Amino acid sequence: MYKVLLIEDDPMVQEVNRQFIEQVPQFHVIGTAANGIQGIEMIREIHPDLVVIDIYMPYQDGLETLQQIRTEGHTVDVIAITAASDMETVRRVLQNGAFDYIMKPFKFERLKQALENYHAFRQTLKMKEKFTQKELDALLQPNEVETRPELPKGLNDITLQKVIHYLQQQTKPVSAEEVAEGIGIARVTARRYLEYLEKQQKVQINIQYGGIGRPVNRYIMKP
């Protein structure tokens, strides 16, 4: 069981985050704090495994608190959950050793993923004394390893990324012909990439009926 300290000044957000965290097996919130000053005091007292911290808080913000955690030498891990989206804040939080950075508003699945990745990280550290590069890559980039399966013969990653980028720019479902014209490839080639993305559950197919001839499959990226 991982002991979690939640540092968040908004009582409503604090309660929502607490409920989210405790829906994930192995994680239990053992304390809450309304600002960084209280948070540091509680870290000293209860020694949590993980701190989930906001950045924008009164008296002492999350970035100052994270820096103080590292200055004092606490071995606690940190996940930031915050509305702060500017590059400088993101950079400084990560430089100070945050395990993950989640931007508000967020869905439960994103926090669940972060906590599961953290659990896998801790379990792997317990079992290993040394790592191969492949093992380290899987540890540091678990989602990248899991979500990038080997492409079928005849498909290449550059064209796949072009198809994905084109679909991400569309607000309505598009046909294989429209995709082909949009990125400059043959229609049959576009259809192969779209079928691959559908098998990977990355796109949704809408079948358009009407007029004479066969119905047309139209594709849109899943949210």
N, C-alpha and C positions, 0 to 999 in steps of 0.2 A: 504494500500500500504506500503510495507516494503522498507525503504531507505537503499540502499546498497553502501558501499564504496569498491572499487576494488583496492588492492595494489599489483602491478605486474610490474616488471622492463622491460619486453619485450613488446614493443608496439603492435606487432602482436598478441601475446598471450592475451594481455590485451583487444584488440578489439574483439577477438573470444569469450573470457569469458564474455565480456559485452553483446554481441549478444545472447549468450546462456542464461544468466541470465534473460534478458528482454523477452525471449520467454516464460518464466514461469509467469503465471498470479500472480498479487499481488507484483511483485518484480521490482524495478526500480533502476538503477545505478545512483546515484546523484553526484558521484565524483570518480576520479581515482588518484592514486599516484604511483610514480616510485620506491619508497623505503620506508623503515619504518619511517624515520625521517619525510618525507612529510606526510606519513599516519597518524602519531600521531597528527601532526598539524591540519590535516583535521578532525580527530575525534573530537578534541577540538572545532573546528569551526562549523561543520555541524551536529554533533550528529547523526550518522547513527544508524539504528537498527541492521545491520549486516555488518561485514567486511569479505570479501573474500580475502585471503592473500596467497602470495607465501612465501616460506621459503628462497630460495637462491636469495638474492638481495644485491646490493652494499650499502655501507655506514651503513646501519642497516638492518640486516636480519629479516625474519619473526618471528623467535623464540624470539629474543630480543624485537621485537615490541609487540608481544603477552604478554610477561612478563611485559613490560612497561604499556600496556593497563590495566592489572590487578593491578599493583602497584599504578597507578593513580586512580583506582577505577571506570573506565568507565564501564557502564553496557551493553555495546555493545556485541553482540554475534559474534562468529568467526567460519568460515569454512576455513580450509586450503586446497589449491589446489597447489600441489607441486610435483616435481620429487624426493624429499627426501624420501627414502624408508628404511633407516637404523632404527633399533629398538630404538636406543637412542633418535633420533629426534622425532619419532612417540610418544614415551612415554612422552617426555617433552612437546610436543604440547598438548597432551590430558590432562596431569597433569595441564596445565595452562588453561583448560576449553574450548578447542575447541569443537564446537558442532559436527563437522564431519571432516574427513580427507580423501581427494580425491587425488589419485596418478596420475600424468601425465605419459603417455597420457591417457585420459579418454574419454568416450563417453557422448554425451549430456544427455542421459537417466540417467546416474549416477548423474550428477549435478542436473537434474530435480528432481530425487528422494530425494536428500539431501534437496533441497529447499522446496519440498512438506512436507517432514518430519518436517522441521523447522516451516513451517506454521501451521501444525497440533499441534506441540508442543506449539507454542505461543497461539493459539486459546484455547487449553485445559487449559493452565495456567490462561487465562482470566475468564473461566467459573467455575473453581474449587478453593475451599479454602482448602479442605482436599482430600486425595486420599486413596482408598483401594489399597492393594498390586497388585491386578489384573489391576487396572487402571494405576498404576505407571509402571508396566511391559509393558503395551501397549504403554505408553508414551515414555519410554526409549528404547524399542526394538520393534518399529512398524513393521519392516520387518519380524522379527522373528515370531511375533504373526500372521501376515498375511499369511506367506508362510509355516506354519507347521500345516496343517489341520490334523484332527484325522485320523489315518490309518484305512482302512477297516479291518473287522474281519479276523484273520488268518495271518495278516502281522505284523511284529514287526520292531521297529526303528533300532535296531542293524543290522539286516540282510539288511534292506533298505540302510543303510549307507555303508555297505560292497559292495552292488551292485553299488551304486553311485560311490564309490571310484574306483572300478574295471573299470567302464565305463570311468571315467575321465582319466585313464591311457592309454586308447586305442586311437590310431590315425586313425583307420578304423572301420567301423561298424562291430559288432559282433553278433552272433546268441545267442539264449537263451541257447543252449547247451554249447557254449563256456563260457558264463557267469557262468553257473552251474559248469562246470569243474574248472573255474578260482577261485571260492570262496568256492567250496565244498558243493554245495546244489543240490537237485534234479532238473532236467530240468523243470518239471511242476511248481515247486516253483519259479524258476528263471523267468519263463514266467509270472507268476502272478505279480511279482515285476516290471517287464518290462512293462507290460500292465498298471499297476498303474502309473508308471512314464510317460508313453505316455499320459494318461488321464490328468496328471498334466502339460503336455506340457514341460516336462523336457528333453525328448529324442525324437529323430527323427527316424522314421522307414524307412529303405531302403529295398525294396522287391527284392530278388535275384532270377532271373529265369535261367533256363538252366538245362540240364540233365533230367533224368526221375524222376517223382514224383512231389509233391507239391512244389510251390515256398517257399523260406525260408525268413522269416522276420529277418532283421539284424538291430541292434540298435546302436545309437551313441548319446552322450550327445549334447544337443543344446548349441551353444556358448553363 
